[in-house]
């Protein structure tokens, strides 16, 4: 068993804690850069909003690249996983709530 397999064995339900931790840490570290980039496009996105948008963006990214993870599959499942869908839609709402257009 290599290190990555060992770290991914710790789970909450069917989701690996390691994957969540790496995703949120990555967005936390990239959020200042992403906020500055979008500010040049005259869109102000607070750094905390990137944390709310982490899971919705990861589902969208996995769909675009064609990698279906358990969370992506559960989100797309029409017959269940309603709590996950509510959480993701709630995270989208809180992530979009603080975004503003900046006037020149």
Residue pairs with C-beta under 8 A, 6 or more apart in sequence:
7 16
7 18
8 16
8 18
8 19
9 16
10 16
10 17
10 18
11 17
14 70
14 74
15 70
15 71
19 69
23 54
23 55
23 58
24 51
24 54
27 50
27 51
27 53
27 54
27 57
28 50
28 51
30 50
31 47
31 50
31 51
32 47
34 45
34 50
35 44
35 45
35 46
35 47
35 50
38 44
38 45
39 45
39 102
42 101
42 102
42 103
42 104
43 99
43 100
43 101
43 102
44 99
44 100
44 101
44 102
45 98
45 99
46 98
46 99
48 98
49 94
49 95
49 96
49 97
49 98
49 99
50 95
52 91
52 92
52 94
52 95
53 91
53 92
53 95
53 96
54 91
55 71
55 87
55 88
55 91
56 88
56 91
56 92
56 95
58 71
59 71
59 72
59 75
59 88
62 68
62 69
62 72
63 72
71 84
74 80
74 81
74 84
75 81
75 84
75 85
75 88
